[in-house]
């Protein structure tokens, strides 16, 4: 828990407000800007924030939920942080509107934190891989597993209604809805903007804007192609992953159909990418995570750069290959071994992640069950 002011961003439904109430306790003042009367009052008279906080002492916590509703309020927050020494927790689902408004982002006086869906370590015995592959790990979903499909449908509707339409992020909702369906279906795949533009019947530049909205509202993340400057021509296009496998399935319109093996494979990659991102941030590692592919068709699902390359010193990486299988096939190791053998890059570790029950080690490759891999990841033993 930070001891000074912070922004807390995260997609809707990740439990930001619940966590803040648990972390800060009843002594904090909670002001919810979804309250229309409060929003209107503070929009017209930001200085009234000081009156609402009242006589609380220096160091008291003030929570402003959905801060993006009143961006201009941040000037007053800044003043009160300096004048009254109050601490602010500024909560929202996106910094996009704040940046577009050109408002005061407190000039580094507040940390920026993100809250994501559950990882396996948080769910512990409630972690169910089949449930996670099909419906993801959003708190609002894991709390009602019997109604997961209905909750996810409502989630996507709420995202469109409250996040997109209410915030005015797009001019026309219908083309964005077509794009969302396509983006859901392409979860975990290389993005071809021209093809998506044709299918969604929008200009190519609009596709870029739509993807930027997904990333800014924290429901999507690009996985860049790793380019270590080895002697073959590498793939340059990024992949796009939704922040949650269940939300991806909902936006794709596939909740009513059984998930096939191909879809489940992408869902497993989505789950692993989610765990990698969360650990990377919470541990403070902040390593570059990417994938590696060549025109020949070989691919490594995730490459984590543990040390940047410098003059006279090659980059160091950890390679991960993820498979939806209960038996490991050594042929899946080929891309990792090829990269390690090329020179110009130091492959520190090669890891295969699968759904089988046993761990193996053979000729430099560690093959780990998913659960074992996740425990090693959060113990800091992967990178």
N, C-alpha and C positions, 0 to 999 in steps of 0.2 A: 504494500500500500504506500503510495507516494506521501511524503510529508509536506509537500507544497503543491500549489495549484497545477491542475492538469486538464487537458482535453481528453475525453474518452469517446472514441469513435468505434463504430461497429455496425454491421447490418442489423436491420430490424429483427427482433426475436432472439437475439443472442443473450439477453438477460442483463443489459447494461444498468437499467434502473434498479433491478433486484439486487445486483451486486453492490451498487453504490449504497443502497439502504443497509445492507448487511455490513459493508466495510466501514461506513461512516457513522452508523448508529442513529439513534433518535435525537442526538444533540445537534445534528446538522439541519439546516433549513433547506427544504426541497421546494423548488419553484418549477412547475411543469408548464412549459410554453405551449403545450397542446391545449391548455385551458385558454379558450378563445378570449375571454374577458381579460385575463392576465396578459396575453399576447398583445391585444390592442392597447392596453394601458401602458405597457413598457415600450411598445413601438412609438407611441406618441409622446411619452414622457420617460425616457430612459433614466433620468435622475431619480425617479421614484424607487428604483432598486435599493438605494441607500435607506429610504424610509422603510421598505419591507424588511430589510435585514435588521433594522432597528438598533438596539443597544448591545448587540452581541459583542463580546470582547475580541481583541486581536487574536488571530489564530483560529477563529471559529470557521467552520466549513459551511459554504453555501453551494448548493447544487442547482444548476440551471439546465434542466432537461430540454432536449430539442433546441439547442442554442441556435441552430441554423434558421429557426423561425424569425429571430430578431437579430440579424447580424450587427446592426448598429449598436447593440447593447454592449459589445465588447470594449468600446471606448470607455464606458462607465465602469465596466469590470476592471479595466486597467487602472483607472483612477482610484478605485476603492482598494485595489490590491496595494497601491502605494500609500494612500492616505489613511486607510483604516486597518491595514494589515490583515484583512480577511483572506481566507483561502477559498478558491473556487474550483469546483469540479464541473466542467463544461461538457455536457453529454450530447451526442448527436449521431445520426446515421451517415453523415457525409460532410466533408469539408468543402465540397464543390461550391455550394452557394456562398459560403464564407469567402472563398478565394475569388469567385466571380464578382462579388460585391466590393472587392478591394478593401475589406475592413481590416481593422487592427487585430492581428493574430497574436498580440501580446509580446511580440518581439523576443521570443525565447524565454519569457518569464513563466511559461507553463509547459510542462511536458506534454507530449502527444502519445497516447496509448491507444491500442486497438483491442477490442474484445471479439473473439471468434466463437464459432460453435464448439461444442465439447470435443476434447480429444480423449483417446482411450484411457489415459491415466486418470482423468477426472471421473469417468464413468465406472472404472474399476470392474466390479462383478456384474454391473448392468451393461457392460460393453457386449454387444451382440453383432458380430460381423455381418451376418445376413441382413439384419435390420438396418445396419449402417449403410450397406451397399444399396439397399432398395430405397431407403427413406432418409438417409443422412443422419446428422447428429445435432441438429438445432435443439436447444432446450425445449422449445414449445412442441417439438415433435417427440422427443424422448420422454416427455412428461405424459404423453397420451399415445402410446404406440399402437393401440387398437384403432385409433382414428388418424393415423399418420397421413394417409392419402388426402383426407378432407382438410386437415390442417395445412398441408402443403399447397393445396389448391387455393385456400383462403390466403395463404402467405403471398403467393404470386399476385393475386387480385389486390391485396393490400399494398404490395410494393408498387403496382401500377397506379393505384388510386392515391395513396398518400405520399409516396416518394417521388413519383414521376409527374403525375398530373397536378397535384397540389403545389409542388415546388416549381412548376413551370419549366422542367428540364427539357422537354421536347414540345414542339409546336403542335404536332399531330400525333395522337396516341395510336391510331390504327397501324401506320407503318412500323412504329416501334414494337407493337405487339407481334407483327409478322417477323420482325427481326429477332425478338426474344425467342420465339419458337425455333427459329433456325439456330440461334446461338446455343440453345439448350441441346439440340440434336448434335451439335458439333463439339460438345464438351470433351476436352482432352485431345483435340485434334488441331492440326496446323490450320491457321486462319488464312483463307483466300478471300480478301475483301471484295474483289471483283465478282466472284461467284455469289457471294452473299448479297451484294448489291442487286444483282440480276434477280435472284430468287425473291428478295424482299421488295423489289420494285422501288428502290430508292437510289439516289446518286451515291457513287463510291465514297465521296467525302462524308456523306451522312452516316455511312457504316462506321467510319472512324470515330465520328462524334458519338454514336450509340455505344460503341465499345468503351469509349472514354467515360461515359455515364456509368456503365456497369462497374468499371474499375474505381471511379470516384465515389460511388455509393457502396463500395467494398463487397459487392456480390460476385465480382469476377477478378481474375488475376491472369496476366500473361506470363507464360514461361518462355524466356528467350532461348534462342539456339546458342549453344556454346561454340565459340570460335577460337580455338587455342592456337591458330596459325600453324597447324601441322601441314604436311605436304599434299593433302588432298583437299578438294573443294568441299566446304561444309554447307549444310543446309542453313539458310539465313532467316527463314520465316518463323515467327513465334507460334507457340500453341496457346490456346485459351482454355482455362479451367474455371468452372464455377466454384464458389467458396464452399459449396455443400453439394454432395451427390444427390440428395433428395430434391433440393431446389432445382438442380439441373434437370432432373427427370420431370419435375412438375412443369417447368417452362417449356420443355420439349413436347408436352402433351402426352406423355407415355405412362402416366400413373395408372391408367385403366388396363394396360397391357402387361403381361409378365415380362420382366427384364431378361433379355437374351444374354448369351455369354459374352458377346462383343460389348454390349452396353455395360455389363457387370465388370468387364475388364477395365473400361474407362472409369467406372465408379471406383474401383480399387485404386487406380492411379490418383484419382481425385482425393480419396481419403489419405493416401500416403503423402501427397503434396500438401494437404492441409496440415498434417502432423509435422512435416518438415518446416513449413512456414511458421507455425506456432512456436515450435522449439527454437527456430532461428531468431525469432523476436524476443521471446521470454528469456532466453539464455544470454541475450546481448551479443550473439555471435555475428549476426548481420552478414552472413556469407552470401555470395552469389549462387543462386540455384538456377539451373538451366537444364536443357536436354541436349543430346548430341546425335546428329544424324548426318549421313553423307548421301550423295546422289545414288550411290550403289544400293541404298536401302537398309543399311545397317543402322541401328539406333540404340541409344542408351536412354532409358526413361528419365533418369535424374543424374545430373552431375553437380556436385557441390564443390565449389572452389574454396579450398581451405587456406590457400596462400597464393596471392597474386604473383604473376610472373614479373620478373625484373630483368634488367640487362645482365646477362650471364647466369640467370637463375630461372629455371622453368617454373610454370605454375604447378601447384599441387592440388589434386582433386580426389574426391571420393565418388565412386560410380555405383549407382543403384539400378538394378533391373527388377521390375515388379511383374509378377505373373499370377493370374487367376488360375491356379492349378494346385492339386494336392500332391503331385509328383513332379520333381524337378528334372528338367531336361538339360544336360550340359551344353547343348547347342545354343541355349539362350545366353551363354556366357561369352559368345564369340565377339560381339561388338566391344565389350569391355576389355577383353584380352587384346583385340586388335589395337585399341587406343593405347593400352599400356605398352605395346611392343613398338609403337611408331617412333618414339623418341620426341624430344621437345616438350614433354609433359611428364610429370611425376604422378602416377596413379598410386595413392597411398593405400587405398583399400578398394576391393571389388566385392559388392554384396548383392546377392540374389534374395529377393523377398517373395515368399509364396505362402499358400494356405495349408501346407502340409504340417505334420506334427513334429518333425525332427530337424535338428540342425546338422549341417555337414560342412566340412572344410576340405577343399581339394585344390592343390596347386595354386594357392593364392586367392581363391574365391571362397567367401563365407556365404553359405546358403542358410537363411534363417526363416523360421516360421514368423508370420506377421507379428504375433504377440511378443516374441523374443526381440525382434527388430525394434519395436516401439519402446520396449523397456530399455534397450541399449541406447536408443536415440535420446530419451529424456534423462538417462544417466550420463550423458555427455560422451558416450563411447563411440559414436559414429562420426561426429565432426565437432 
